[in-house]
Structure formats: C-alpha cells, structure tokens
Amino acid sequence: MTARSRWCPREDRSMEAMRQMKLDTLKTRIGNADYEVDADAVAEAIVRRALATRRELRQAAMTLEGSGPFGNGPVHETG
C-alpha cells in the first residue's frame, strides 16, 4: 500500500462532505428564496447548449455520411 492509496479514501470523504455542505447550503437558500435568478444568463445558457447540441448532431451526421473530417466516403458492409 502506498502513501497515496492510504490517503485517497479520506480525501474522497472530505470532498464528499464539502459537496454535501454546498448542496445543503443551496437547498436552504432555495427554501428561503434567498437567491436571484438572472434571466438573461439562464436564457444565454439555454441557447448556448442548444447550439452546441445542434453542432454535435450536424458533425455526427457529416461523419456518418463520409463528408466529415474522418470520413473517406460512404461506408459499405462486406460479407
């Protein structure tokens, strides 16, 4: 057993406890309505995610058609 392997479980527990504390704090703030929603930031995040998804789907379609950066033409099965 190395020194690192002896400490990893403790670090994992510590990180998990810290994450749980953040979640609990957030839940409390939400329960008390102690936060402000930035509608513009939310809208930008939604649009950014939708555009990223669209780009990924377009890239996947181009690759499947053989016209993407890794495609060498149509794929034909042999057999």
N, C-alpha and C positions, 0 to 999 in steps of 0.2 A: 504494500500500500504506500502510495506516495504522499507527500505532504499536501499536495493539491487535492487528491481524492479524499483526504480526511476532512478538508475544509469545505468542499463543494456542497455537501448536504446542509451545512449551517448557513452558507451564503444563500442557497436556494430558499431556505425557510425565512431568512431575513428579507429577501426580495419579495417573497410571497406576502409576508406580514406588511411590508411597506405598501405593496399594491392594494392589499385589503384595506389598509388605513385610508388610502386615497379614495377607494370606492366608497367606504363608509362616509367620508367627508362629503363626497359628491352627492351621495344619497341624502344626507342631511340637508345640504344646500338646496337640492331639488325639492325636498319635502317642505322646506321653509320658503320656497320661491325666492331664494336668496341668490339669484343669478339674472343676467340679462342676455337675451338672445340677440345676436347681431344678424338680422335678416339678410343683409347683403352678403355677409360671409357664408351663411348657410346656402344661399342661392348660388354663389360662386362655386362652392364645394360640390353642389349637385351637378351643375353644368360641367365642371372640370371632370368629374367622374364619368358622366355620360359621354363626353367627348373621348375620354381615354378608352372606354369600352368600345366605342364605335371604331376607333383607330385599331384596336386589337382585333376586332372582328374582321375589319377590312384586310388587315395584314394576314390573318389566318386564311381568309378566302383566296387572297392572291397567291399565297404559298400552296394551297391545295390545287389551284388552277395551274400552277407551274410558272407563274409570272412573277413570283416573289423573289427575294434576294437569294434564296436557297433552292429555288425551283429550276429544273432543267427541262421543262416541258411537261406534257401530260404524263401521268403515271399509268402504266399498263401492267396488269397482272399477267404472269406467265403460269403455265401449268397444264 
